[in-house]
Amino acid sequence: MKFGVFFPQQLPRPWADGAEAELFRTALDVVELADRVGVSHAWAQEHHFLEEYSHSTAPEVFLGACSQRTRQIRLGHGVSIMLPPVNHPARVAERIATLDLVSGGRADWGTGEMSSHIELGGFGVNYVEKRAMWAEAVREVAIMMSAAPYPGYSGKYFSMPARNLVPKPIQRPHPPLWIACTNRDTLRLAARLGAGALTFAFMSPSEAKFWVEEYYEIFRRECVPIGQAVNPNVATLIGFYCDRDGDALKQAETDQRFFKHGLAHYYRFGQHVPGHTDIWREFERAPETPMAGLEGVGPPESLIARFREYEASGVDQLILLQQAGRMSADRVCASLELFGREVIGEFLARDIGREKAKAEALAPFIEKAMGAVTGPRDADLTAVEAYPTLWDQKAGASADASPTRAIEAPSLWNLHVGGGRRA
C-alpha cells in the first residue's frame, strides 16, 4: 500500500499580512520532506472562492514548484476542474503535459466537476449539466495529449478546430487518469471508465474493503475507458497526525474537525458573504460533534495497526490529510518525520510485491479494456493561414496573396506607428 499527502491549503481567519505566502512556502518544505520519507504522491486540489477552507486555486503552479524540490514523489491534481467555463480543455492538456515534463514524468491527472454553489455560480455553470461537461472534456483532453494533431471537436459544451497541442507529456499516451469520488456512484463510474478512484469520503477499513471489492469487480466486468489508457487504483483520504503526545493529538483532532466544518459550510449548510464570513469563528461557536475519518490520528503503534487494516482491505493508497485548520508547518513536519521513522517502512517493503501480484492478476482485464479504447479521429489537415497585416504590406507582400486579405489584424507595426484596425 502506498501513501499520499494532501494539500488543501487551509488558512483560517484572521489573516495576517504575508500569511498566504507563508502557507505556500512551508507547503513546499512539507512536500520535500514527504518525498524524503517515502510518500508516493502529493495531491493538490483545485478550488475557487472557498475562503479559509482551500486557497489552492492554481495547483498546477504549486505542483510545478514541487517538481523542483523533489525527486521521486508523484505530483497529482486532486483534482483539476474539467468544466469548460472554468478551464478550457486545451489549457488543461497543456498544463498537465508541461507538469509531466518539468517533473520528469511524475504527473498524475486527477479530474473533477465542482459542486459547491459558490464555485459553480461564480463561473456560471449549470449544476445539472456539469457531469456531461466533465465527461466531454475528459475524453477530449486525453485525445489532445496523445494525438498529433488533435483532430478538433464540435460538441455541446466546447468546440475547437484541429490543432496540435504542445508540449506532449513524457508519460504516453497521457499521465494516469483519476476521478474524484465522494460516493459509491462516482466510484462505480470511475471503475467503468477505467480511471483511478480518488475517494474523498472518509472511510473505515471495513467500508474501504467493500468499496475496493466493488470497484475492481466492475473494472473487470464493465470497463470501457474514457481515456486512452487505464489506471485501476483506489485511493482514500483519511485525517492524519502522528504523535505520542496526548495534547498534540487532541489539538490535531480539532484541526481535522475544522476541515469537516469548512466542507459542510460550503457544501451543505453555510451562508457565505464573500470577503466577510469568518468560518473559523463559526467553527469555534459550533457544538463539537463526533467525526469519522480520524483513523490516521494517533501514536505510531496505533497507526501501524490501523494502516494494516487498510492494507488488508485492498486500498492501493492512503492519502493523508496532514494540513488542516491551524496546524502549523512545524507540527506537520514533526508528524511526517515520526511517520517516516516508525510507520511507513513495513508498508513500502510489502508494496513492491503487492504491485507485481496486482499487475499480473489484472493483466487480462486491462488488455480487454484497452481493446475498447476509441483512438483519435481523423484530423482535418487543411492549412491555417496567418493574418496578413500592414507589416506584410510594408514589406512588399502581395496584396492578393491570401484569401483572408480582408481580415487585417493589429500587428506590432500598427502599434509602433500608432495605428489600429482599419475600418
Buried (B, 14 or more C-beta within 10 A) or exposed (E): BBBBBBBBBBBBEEEEEEEEEEBBEBBBBBBBBBBBBBBBBBBBBBBBBBBBBBBBBEBBBBBBBBBEEBEEBBBBBBBBBBBBBBBBBBBBBBBBBBBBBBBEEBBBBBBBBBBBEBBBEBBEBEEEEBEBBBBBBBBBBBBBBBBEBBBBBEBEBBEBBBBEBEEBBBBEBBBBBBBBBBEBEBBBBBBBBBBBBBBBBBBBBEBBBEBBEBBBEBBBEEBEBBBBBBBBBBBBBBBBBBBEEEEBBEBBBBBBBBBBBBBBBBBEEBEBEEEEBBBBEBBEEEEEEEBEBBBBBBBBEBBBEBBBBBBEBBBBBBBBBBBBBEBEBEBBBBBBBBBBEBBBBEBBEEBEEBEEEBEEEBEEBBEEBBEEBEEBEEBEEEEEEEEBBBBBBEEEBEEEEBEEBEEBEBBEBBEEEEEEEEE
